[in-house]
Amino acid sequence: MRIRVRRTGGFAGIERSAEVEVSAPEWEVLAASVLAEGDATGRVVPDGFAYEITVDGRTVRCADPHLTDAQRTLITRVLKEGA
């Protein structure tokens, strides 16, 4: 399973992205949960981050501060930093 996270926005407007190839069941469950939640951008706050999460070609969009626990966990694991 290939997972890509793209983060845009923020105070400096610097784009960051990372991609991982995983096969562990815990990653698969987490990714399936994020895909099932679908797009959830809500109202973007000034200087907040917006995310595109792509799992095997399917993309969902979400934004701070409206991230679900599954979205935040997946973003953190892929980008290897706090979301």
DORODREN-931281 format. One record per residue (C-alpha): residue in one letter; x, y negated, z negated. Coordinates in Angstrom, 3 decimals. Each point is the difference from the previous one (the first is absolute). Example, Ala and Ser with C-alpha at 12.3 -4.5 7.8 and 13.67 -1.06 7.14 Angstrom:
2
<rec a, <12.300, 4.500, -7.800>>,
<rec s, <1.370, -3.440, 0.660>>,
% end
This chain:
83
<rec m, <0.000, 0.000, 0.000>>,
<rec r, <1.373, -3.401, 1.000>>,
<rec i, <-0.982, -2.988, -2.179>>,
<rec r, <0.835, -3.590, 0.873>>,
<rec v, <-0.676, -3.061, -2.172>>,
<rec r, <0.277, -3.528, 1.360>>,
<rec r, <-0.227, -2.942, -2.427>>,
<rec t, <-0.535, -3.579, 1.173>>,
<rec g, <-0.704, -3.294, -1.722>>,
<rec g, <1.261, -1.080, -3.357>>,
<rec f, <1.547, -3.330, -0.922>>,
<rec a, <2.924, 0.329, 2.421>>,
<rec g, <-1.997, 1.769, 2.718>>,
<rec i, <2.641, 2.673, 0.418>>,
<rec e, <-1.198, 3.213, 1.651>>,
<rec r, <1.162, 3.297, -1.427>>,
<rec s, <-0.687, 3.511, 1.217>>,
<rec a, <1.109, 3.544, -0.728>>,
<rec e, <-0.835, 3.418, 1.338>>,
<rec v, <0.300, 3.458, -1.550>>,
<rec e, <-0.476, 3.532, 1.253>>,
<rec v, <-1.450, 2.194, -2.760>>,
<rec s, <-1.515, 3.434, -0.427>>,
<rec a, <-0.626, 0.182, -3.759>>,
<rec p, <-3.615, 0.702, -1.014>>,
<rec e, <-0.081, -2.958, -2.417>>,
<rec w, <0.832, -2.399, 2.862>>,
<rec e, <-2.655, 1.613, 2.197>>,
<rec v, <-2.692, -0.400, -2.683>>,
<rec l, <0.999, -3.615, -0.611>>,
<rec a, <0.031, -0.846, 3.718>>,
<rec a, <-3.382, 1.684, 0.535>>,
<rec s, <-1.454, -2.077, -2.835>>,
<rec v, <1.308, -3.242, 1.513>>,
<rec l, <-1.403, 0.892, 3.429>>,
<rec a, <-3.380, 0.936, -1.515>>,
<rec e, <-0.235, -3.415, -1.689>>,
<rec g, <0.344, -1.712, 3.386>>,
<rec d, <0.651, -3.699, 0.560>>,
<rec a, <-0.332, -2.104, -3.114>>,
<rec t, <1.560, -3.385, 0.620>>,
<rec g, <-2.534, -2.085, -1.890>>,
<rec r, <0.869, -3.637, -0.357>>,
<rec v, <3.746, -0.544, 0.269>>,
<rec v, <1.414, -2.287, -2.656>>,
<rec p, <2.517, -2.727, 0.904>>,
<rec d, <3.533, 1.435, 0.115>>,
<rec g, <-1.386, 3.528, -0.539>>,
<rec f, <1.207, 3.057, 1.842>>,
<rec a, <-1.933, 1.796, 2.731>>,
<rec y, <0.761, 3.618, 0.882>>,
<rec e, <-0.405, 2.363, 2.933>>,
<rec i, <0.243, 3.642, -0.990>>,
<rec t, <0.324, 2.433, 2.902>>,
<rec v, <-0.239, 3.739, -0.564>>,
<rec d, <0.564, 2.162, 3.082>>,
<rec g, <-1.372, -2.702, 2.304>>,
<rec r, <-3.014, -1.042, -2.135>>,
<rec t, <0.303, -3.515, -1.448>>,
<rec v, <-1.769, -1.669, -2.911>>,
<rec r, <0.433, -3.579, -1.177>>,
<rec c, <-0.120, -1.347, -3.529>>,
<rec a, <1.180, -3.037, -1.933>>,
<rec d, <0.911, -1.221, -3.473>>,
<rec p, <-1.673, -0.282, -2.439>>,
<rec h, <-2.553, 2.506, 1.347>>,
<rec l, <2.228, 3.093, 0.105>>,
<rec t, <-1.357, 3.264, -1.345>>,
<rec d, <2.177, 2.174, -2.220>>,
<rec a, <0.639, 2.395, 2.905>>,
<rec q, <0.987, -2.835, 2.354>>,
<rec r, <2.316, -1.570, -2.576>>,
<rec t, <1.658, 3.348, -0.771>>,
<rec l, <0.563, 0.864, 3.661>>,
<rec i, <1.321, -3.477, 0.816>>,
<rec t, <2.371, 0.121, -2.966>>,
<rec r, <1.325, 3.426, 0.942>>,
<rec v, <0.549, -0.871, 3.629>>,
<rec l, <1.487, -3.463, -0.512>>,
<rec k, <1.792, 1.133, -3.176>>,
<rec e, <-0.995, -3.115, -1.898>>,
<rec g, <-2.930, -1.396, -1.969>>,
<rec a, <-3.016, -0.989, 2.079>>,
% end
